[in-house]
Every structure is written in C-alpha cells, then in structure tokens.
Amino acid sequence: MDYRKQQGIIESILFAAGRQVEVRELMSATELGQDEINSIMEIMKNEYSNENRGIDIIKVNDAYQLCAKKENYEYIYPIFDKRNKPNLSPAALEVISIIAYNPKITRAEIEAIRGVGSDGSIYKLLEYELIQEAGRLDAPGRPTMYETTPKFLKMFGLSNLDELPELPRYKLDENQQIVIDEYIDGQENSTNREVEENTSIEKPEVIDENANN
C-alpha cells in the first residue's frame, strides 16, 4: 500500500472519529507499525501547515485529532453556541496553572500556594473537563488529587505537559518572601556594571629620577 493510500485511510479515520484517536487504534486499523504511523502523521501535519488548508492535525499525548485551524476561529465561532466556550476567571486560570505544573496535587496544597480557598475554581474546571481526579493521596483523610486532561492540552495548544513554559527560578529572602532569582541576578549584574563604570583607578605617578640632574 503506497503512502497516499495510507494517508487517505488515516485521514478518513480521524474525520469520522471526530475525537482524539490513539496511535494504537490507528495501528490496529491500518496494520502499520508505530514508527510508520508517527512518520505518516508528521508528513500530514507538515502538509496541512504549509498549504492554505482549513484543517490541521494536532497531537495530544499518544493520540491525534483532525481539527479546524485556529487561525480561522473567528469565522467558526459564530456558528456554534457561545455558551460552550469555557470562560475562565483569573482565579480559575491560577488554579489550572498550579495543577498543570504540579500533577496529582490536592486542594489543600493548591490553597496553600494561592493563600485563598479554591473550591469554586476546582468545581468549575471539573465542569469544563479541563481537570480530573487523579486518585487519592495516601495521607490522613485521603484527599483527592487533581491533574489536567487532554482537553486542557487541546485548549492551550500543547501536545503534552513537557511543552509548558519553564518557570522562573525563585528563592526566599531573609523575610521569607519569594524573590525571583533571575531578577536578583539582573540587579547584581546591573550593580556590578555601575560600580565598574563609576570606579576610576588612579595610575601611580612615575618619578623620573634623572629629571633634576
């Protein structure tokens, strides 16, 4: 079976499924190996991105999905019920960011980081299916742990959590306040430059012993 035939089969599967299709499902349907499937998918993704096409292929963990290009969102959005679009408050964005960077975190731990109650935001994120329960912590009371879902990855255009931006380094100062290391380094470098620029080194006077002879 040539590449174009394989591509057409996979494209039909993704279109008909209307959901994320795991690589193992594509392997079972096409009788191709994992490397072959991933290779075909990468070629298809490049073709869709390089051409003036209205569809795209996204990868979410070990699954692929056919979807509309995000550049065309403003034209697609009016067709659908606007109530279906998650409306995340700043508090909900804080909570989901904490969960994304700290998978299997409990409500108490989230609230310890934020310093305020987070029940409402957690319930809203569960309702939107952006987070899900990830088991129980082996501790008194066995509190529920939370993690993000594939829907979260799709919403924020990520293939997996490894693609999250790196957080800045921080440490506690003498008052136990969080200070960003990078900011401190920048201040120290700036101070060192100012000291170097404002410090003049006087050259020692050279006395010519033969001048008075």
FISEPA-494990 format. One record per residue (C-alpha): y, z, x. Coordinates in steps of 0.5 Angstrom, whole numbers, padded with zeros to 4 digits, always signed. Last residue first. Example, Ala and Ser with C-alpha at 12.3 -4.5 7.8 and 13.67 -1.06 7.14 Angstrom:
REM FISEPA-494990
+-------+-------+-------+
: north :    up :  east :
+-------+-------+-------+
: -0002 : +0014 : +0027 :
: -0009 : +0016 : +0025 :
+-------+-------+-------+
***
This chain:
REM FISEPA-494990
+-------+-------+-------+
: north :    up :  east :
+-------+-------+-------+
: +0132 : +0075 : +0140 :
: +0134 : +0077 : +0133 :
: +0130 : +0071 : +0130 :
: +0124 : +0072 : +0134 :
: +0121 : +0078 : +0130 :
: +0121 : +0073 : +0124 :
: +0120 : +0078 : +0118 :
: +0116 : +0075 : +0112 :
: +0117 : +0079 : +0106 :
: +0111 : +0080 : +0101 :
: +0111 : +0076 : +0095 :
: +0112 : +0079 : +0089 :
: +0107 : +0078 : +0083 :
: +0110 : +0077 : +0077 :
: +0107 : +0080 : +0070 :
: +0110 : +0077 : +0064 :
: +0105 : +0071 : +0063 :
: +0099 : +0075 : +0066 :
: +0100 : +0080 : +0061 :
: +0101 : +0075 : +0055 :
: +0095 : +0072 : +0057 :
: +0091 : +0078 : +0057 :
: +0094 : +0080 : +0050 :
: +0092 : +0074 : +0047 :
: +0085 : +0074 : +0050 :
: +0084 : +0081 : +0047 :
: +0087 : +0079 : +0040 :
: +0082 : +0074 : +0040 :
: +0076 : +0078 : +0042 :
: +0078 : +0083 : +0036 :
: +0079 : +0078 : +0031 :
: +0072 : +0075 : +0033 :
: +0069 : +0082 : +0033 :
: +0071 : +0083 : +0026 :
: +0073 : +0090 : +0024 :
: +0070 : +0095 : +0019 :
: +0073 : +0102 : +0019 :
: +0069 : +0108 : +0022 :
: +0076 : +0111 : +0024 :
: +0074 : +0110 : +0031 :
: +0072 : +0102 : +0030 :
: +0066 : +0100 : +0026 :
: +0063 : +0093 : +0028 :
: +0063 : +0086 : +0026 :
: +0061 : +0079 : +0028 :
: +0063 : +0073 : +0023 :
: +0057 : +0071 : +0018 :
: +0054 : +0064 : +0020 :
: +0054 : +0059 : +0014 :
: +0048 : +0059 : +0009 :
: +0044 : +0053 : +0012 :
: +0038 : +0058 : +0013 :
: +0038 : +0059 : +0006 :
: +0035 : +0053 : +0004 :
: +0036 : +0046 : +0002 :
: +0043 : +0048 : +0000 :
: +0048 : +0044 : -0005 :
: +0051 : +0050 : -0008 :
: +0049 : +0049 : -0015 :
: +0042 : +0046 : -0012 :
: +0041 : +0053 : -0008 :
: +0042 : +0057 : -0013 :
: +0038 : +0054 : -0018 :
: +0032 : +0054 : -0013 :
: +0033 : +0062 : -0014 :
: +0036 : +0068 : -0010 :
: +0033 : +0074 : -0009 :
: +0033 : +0081 : -0012 :
: +0029 : +0088 : -0011 :
: +0028 : +0093 : -0017 :
: +0028 : +0100 : -0015 :
: +0021 : +0104 : -0014 :
: +0024 : +0110 : -0017 :
: +0022 : +0113 : -0010 :
: +0021 : +0108 : -0005 :
: +0017 : +0102 : -0004 :
: +0022 : +0097 : -0007 :
: +0019 : +0093 : -0013 :
: +0019 : +0085 : -0013 :
: +0023 : +0080 : -0012 :
: +0027 : +0079 : -0019 :
: +0031 : +0073 : -0020 :
: +0038 : +0070 : -0018 :
: +0041 : +0064 : -0020 :
: +0038 : +0064 : -0027 :
: +0044 : +0064 : -0031 :
: +0042 : +0070 : -0035 :
: +0040 : +0073 : -0028 :
: +0047 : +0072 : -0025 :
: +0050 : +0075 : -0031 :
: +0045 : +0081 : -0031 :
: +0047 : +0082 : -0024 :
: +0054 : +0081 : -0025 :
: +0054 : +0087 : -0031 :
: +0050 : +0092 : -0026 :
: +0055 : +0091 : -0020 :
: +0058 : +0098 : -0020 :
: +0063 : +0099 : -0014 :
: +0063 : +0100 : -0007 :
: +0061 : +0093 : -0005 :
: +0056 : +0094 : +0000 :
: +0053 : +0101 : -0003 :
: +0053 : +0097 : -0010 :
: +0049 : +0092 : -0007 :
: +0044 : +0097 : -0004 :
: +0044 : +0101 : -0010 :
: +0042 : +0094 : -0014 :
: +0036 : +0093 : -0009 :
: +0036 : +0087 : -0004 :
: +0030 : +0083 : -0003 :
: +0034 : +0077 : +0000 :
: +0040 : +0080 : +0004 :
: +0045 : +0074 : +0006 :
: +0043 : +0070 : -0001 :
: +0044 : +0077 : -0005 :
: +0050 : +0079 : -0002 :
: +0053 : +0072 : -0004 :
: +0051 : +0073 : -0011 :
: +0054 : +0080 : -0011 :
: +0061 : +0077 : -0009 :
: +0061 : +0071 : -0013 :
: +0059 : +0075 : -0019 :
: +0065 : +0080 : -0017 :
: +0070 : +0073 : -0017 :
: +0067 : +0071 : -0023 :
: +0062 : +0066 : -0024 :
: +0062 : +0061 : -0030 :
: +0056 : +0057 : -0030 :
: +0056 : +0051 : -0033 :
: +0052 : +0050 : -0040 :
: +0058 : +0052 : -0044 :
: +0061 : +0045 : -0042 :
: +0056 : +0042 : -0047 :
: +0055 : +0035 : -0043 :
: +0058 : +0028 : -0043 :
: +0065 : +0031 : -0041 :
: +0061 : +0033 : -0034 :
: +0059 : +0026 : -0032 :
: +0065 : +0023 : -0030 :
: +0068 : +0029 : -0026 :
: +0061 : +0030 : -0023 :
: +0061 : +0023 : -0020 :
: +0062 : +0025 : -0013 :
: +0056 : +0030 : -0014 :
: +0051 : +0024 : -0014 :
: +0047 : +0024 : -0020 :
: +0040 : +0027 : -0019 :
: +0033 : +0026 : -0017 :
: +0029 : +0032 : -0014 :
: +0025 : +0034 : -0008 :
: +0021 : +0040 : -0006 :
: +0019 : +0044 : +0000 :
: +0025 : +0048 : +0000 :
: +0030 : +0045 : -0005 :
: +0031 : +0037 : -0002 :
: +0036 : +0033 : -0006 :
: +0035 : +0026 : -0008 :
: +0041 : +0022 : -0010 :
: +0044 : +0017 : -0016 :
: +0050 : +0013 : -0017 :
: +0049 : +0008 : -0012 :
: +0054 : +0005 : -0007 :
: +0049 : +0005 : -0001 :
: +0049 : +0009 : +0005 :
: +0047 : +0016 : +0001 :
: +0042 : +0013 : -0003 :
: +0039 : +0009 : +0003 :
: +0039 : +0015 : +0007 :
: +0035 : +0019 : +0002 :
: +0030 : +0014 : +0001 :
: +0029 : +0014 : +0008 :
: +0028 : +0022 : +0009 :
: +0024 : +0022 : +0003 :
: +0019 : +0016 : +0006 :
: +0018 : +0021 : +0012 :
: +0017 : +0027 : +0008 :
: +0012 : +0024 : +0004 :
: +0008 : +0021 : +0010 :
: +0009 : +0027 : +0014 :
: +0005 : +0031 : +0008 :
: +0000 : +0026 : +0008 :
: -0001 : +0021 : +0002 :
: -0006 : +0021 : -0004 :
: +0000 : +0019 : -0008 :
: -0001 : +0024 : -0014 :
: -0004 : +0029 : -0010 :
: +0001 : +0028 : -0004 :
: +0007 : +0028 : -0009 :
: +0005 : +0035 : -0012 :
: +0004 : +0038 : -0005 :
: +0011 : +0036 : -0004 :
: +0014 : +0040 : -0010 :
: +0017 : +0036 : -0015 :
: +0024 : +0039 : -0017 :
: +0026 : +0037 : -0024 :
: +0027 : +0031 : -0029 :
: +0019 : +0029 : -0028 :
: +0020 : +0022 : -0030 :
: +0025 : +0020 : -0025 :
: +0022 : +0024 : -0019 :
: +0015 : +0021 : -0021 :
: +0018 : +0014 : -0022 :
: +0022 : +0015 : -0015 :
: +0015 : +0017 : -0012 :
: +0012 : +0010 : -0014 :
: +0017 : +0006 : -0012 :
: +0018 : +0009 : -0005 :
: +0010 : +0008 : -0005 :
: +0011 : +0000 : -0007 :
: +0017 : -0001 : -0002 :
: +0013 : +0002 : +0004 :
: +0007 : -0002 : +0003 :
: +0000 : +0000 : +0000 :
+-------+-------+-------+
***
